[in-house]
């Protein structure tokens, strides 16, 4: 059973990943068409997140990314 099924309005939204990129086709029950959601991520100009080592003197960091999205009418 899906969470909330039968407990309110349902728009039957479907999201399917398309190909190996970060493109997602979004459709809804009763809608005449779908849209293509493109998600991109670029390395942040603000740098990364510092991760201290167990001994306290590590200088490792994890890269930080800034996600952006665009939407195009129609399928991907």
Secondary structure, DSSP 8 states (H G I E B T S, - for coil): --TTTTSS----EEEEEETTTTEEEEEETT-S--EEEEEEEEE-TT--EEE--TTS---EEE--EEEEEEEEES--
